[in-house]
């Protein structure tokens, strides 16, 4: 693709030079040359703006956590949000209230009696932070495992399965706990040590060779980005909003509408994104990366269990949240 743009720029340069030469004569050759260079470069850059936008794919989920104020019950609803294929174009998000949303799973969790509000107030903010981290680490662990394990790649155009073993064939970088700590001031790290949290065996994660891992963290928001010359892969977990109501979960539980104000609902978005640079589209590595991302999608969806995330968050909070 780069070579094609260069050839186009040279052709335009020669064409403009020839026309200018015919119209203006030999005495203007220096001015003609400079003008032609500017036009050629401008044309190439203009073409890159429209032609070389990355291939963009994302998968998103919306989930709601409802907390009853006078009891520490946690109710959860997992909902499909939207699944969109993007190819360098704007794609509007489907509204949360869209009629095509469907409930996938429903869970119920209650904290032990010792967390009764009269005895010890539950640090809900910390709990939600831990829940966010629980979701993210599980997803990224699956991401790491898929890169170094026997997997079945899903060929998106045909839907066929292609087996591959890249544990030995594909080199990788090792990410340690210290690498993560250095990039974040997320407050749960002030309370936890590496061994307290679920992390890959040996405390290491594996990402593709010559790639870099970037972490962005804020309260109830986490983004992990793996980026290299091919493109980037992101996992985002963030809290979208909080409302003083039991919402749809309350209706599912049969809670009277008059009691909905005794609850607060927190809405989460979980998203993973792949961007592949188009000018690398002919590379064998890009073909593999696309198949690998399809596998990541399959693995994440199959292991996407809020029941597990809630149990992890509850366990971590009870063990370490009040230290």
N, C-alpha and C positions, 0 to 999 in steps of 0.2 A: 504493500500500500504506500509506503514512503517513497519507493522508487517511482511509482505511478505519478504521485504528486510532483515529484521532482521533474519528471519528463514533461508533464503538463505545463509546469512553470517555465521550462526551457523553451517549449514550443511557443507559448504566449510571448515570451521575451523576444524570440526571433521574429515573430509576426509583427509585433509592435515596432521593433527596430526597423524592419523592412519598410513598413508603411511610413514611418516618420522620416526615414531616409529619402524616400521618393518625394515626399511633400516638402521637405525643408532643406535638403542639400547637404553637402559634405561639411560645411562650416558649422553645423549644429550637432556634429556626431557625439561630442562629449555630453551635451545636454540630453540627447536622445538616449544614450547608453544609460545614464543615471535614471531617467524617467522609466525606461524599460525594466530596469532592475526593481524599482519600487513597485511597478505594476505587477511584475511576476511574483514577487514575494507576497504582495497583498492578495493576489489571486489564490496562491497556495494556502495562505492562512485562512482566507475566507472559505476555501474548500474544506480545510481541516475542521472548521467550526461545525459544519453540517454533516460531514462524512464520518468523522472519527470519534463521535460520541460513543462512550462505552456501552457494551451490551449489559443490560441491567435486569436483574431478576430478584424478586423478593417474595417472602412468605411471611404472613403476619397472623397473629392470634390476638384476640381480646379476651381477657379474663377479669372477673369481678370477685372481690373479697368483701363480704359483708360481716360487720362486727356488731354484736348487740351490746349496748352501753352498760347495762347493769349485770351482765353475765359475760364471761369471756369465751363465748362460742364463736367459732370461725366457720362461716358458710361459704362455699365456693361454687362458682359457675364458670365453666369453660365454654367459650363460644368461638366458632369459626369467624374470622374477620374478612379478609380478602386474600386472594391469591392472584397476583398480576405478573404478566410478562412484559417487561419494559425494554425498549430497544432505542434508547436515546430520546424518547419522547416523554412529554408530561402525561401523567396518568392520574386522574383524580381519585382520591381515596373514597371508598364506599362509606357513607355515613354509618355511625354505630347503630342508628335506629333502622337501618335498611331492613326491609321485610324478608330478605333472603338469609339473614342470620339464623343459625340453628344451634340449639344447645347440644353439645356433644357429651359432656359428663357433668356429674353433680356430686359434690362431696360435703361431708359435715364433720367438723372437728370441735372438740371442747377441751379447754385447758383444765388441769387438775384443780381441785377445790382450794388448794393453798393459794391460788391466784385470784381468789375472791376479791372484788374491788374494795371491800371493807378492811381486808387484811393487808394486801399489798397490791398497789395499782400496777397493772400491766403496762410496760413501756411499749405502747403500740407502735410508735414511730420506729423504735429499734427492731421490733418484731418484723415490721414490713420491710425494713432494710435487710434483715437476715433472709426473709423470703425472697427478695429480689436477688440476693447473692446466691441463694440455693438454686434458683432457676438457671442463672447464668452459668454457674460452675458445672452443673449437670450437662447443659447443652455443649459447653466447650470441651468437657471430657469426652463426649460422644464425637465431637469434631476431631479431637486428637486421636481417638481410637480408630476412626474410619481411615485416617491417613496411613496408619501403620499396621492395618489388619487385613485379613482376607475379607473382601467385600464383593457384593454384586452390584455392578454399575447399571443404572437404568438408562438405556438409550432413549432420550426424550422424543426424537422424531418417530421411532418405531415402537417404543414401549418394550423392546426386548431386553433381556438381562445379559450382561457381559461380566464374566468373572475375571477378577484380577487380584494379584497379590503384590502390593507395593511396599510391604514391610522391609524387604531387602533391596528392591530395585530403586526406590525413591529415597534420596537422602533427606534428612530433616535436621532442624535446629531444636535444641532442648530448651524449654522455658522452665525456670525454677520459681519457687515461691518468692525468693528475693527479687527476681525480675518484676514480679507483679507488685510487690510492696513498694518498690522504688517509684512506681508510676501512679500511685494513688494515695490520697489522704482520707479515703472512705472511713467513716468513724467505726465501723465494725472491726476494723483491723486493730483498733486500740484495745479491744476486748479479747480478741481471739489470737491464737497461735496456729501455725500451719497444721499441726497434728489435730487440732480441734475440729477442723473442717474437712469435708470430703474433697480429696484432691487425687489426681492419678497416682498409681503405685510409685513409690519412691519420691513423691513430691515433684514430679516432672511432667510437663506436657510436651508434645511433639508437634511442630509445625513445619511446613515445607522448607527445604533448604533455601538460603538466600532471601528469606522473607523476614519481616519484622512484625512484632506484636506491639500494638499500641492500646493503652487502656485509658478510658475517660470515665470518671466516676463522680457522681453527685448523690445527695440523699435520694434513695429509692430510684436511682437511675444508674445503669451500668452499660458501657459499650466496649466490646472487645473487637479490635480490627487487626486482621492479618493481611499484610500488603506486600507485594513484590512487583517485579517488572511485568508480570502477566495481568495483574489486576488486584482486587481486594475482596475480602470476605469479612462480613460484620455480623455480630450478634448483639442486639440491643434489647434491654429490658428496662422499661420505665413506667412510672405511675402517671397516668393521664389526668386523673381528676379524683376528687373525693366529694361525696354528696351525703347530706343528712337524710337518708332514706334506706329502706330495705330493698327497694327496687324490684327487679324481676325475680331475684332470689327469694325475696319475701313472698311474692305471689306463688312461687313454686312450693314453698314451705307451708302455704296456707295461712300466713300471718295476716291478721285483719289489717285493713288499710289504715285504720285509726292508730295502730301501733307501729307503723312504718317509721315514724320519727324517732323511735327508740333505737334505731340502727344507723350506722354509717357504712356506706359502700365505697370501696376503693377499686378503681378500674386500672388494669394493667394492659400494656401492649408488649408483646413479645415478637420480635421481628428478626429474621436473618436475611442477609442481602449479599448478592454476588454481583460484582462488576468486572467485566473482562474487556480489555482494550481491543478495539476492533482491528487495529493495525497488526495485532498479534494473532489474528484469527486463523492464519494458515499454519501456525506452529503446531507440531504434534503435542507439545505440552499443553496448549490451549484445549485441544480435543480431550485430552485426559482430564484437564481441570473441569470442563463442563460435565463430564461423566461423574467425576468425583463429587461435584456439587449436587448432582441429582441423588447420589448416594447419601450425602449429608442430609438432604431434605428427608429422605426416607427414614434414616436412622433417628433424626430429631423428632419427627412426627410419631414414630413408633414408640419412642421413649418419653414422649411429652406427657408426663403424669403429674398433675397438680396435687394429687393425693400424696405422692412421694415428696414433692417440694414442701408441702405443708408440714408433713411429718418431720422432715429434716429441719425445717425452720423452728418448729416447736421444740424438738430435741435440743438443738443448739441453744435456743433461748433459755430453756430450763437449766441447762448445764453451765452456760457461760454468761448469760445475759445480765445477771445480777452480781458478777464478780467485781 
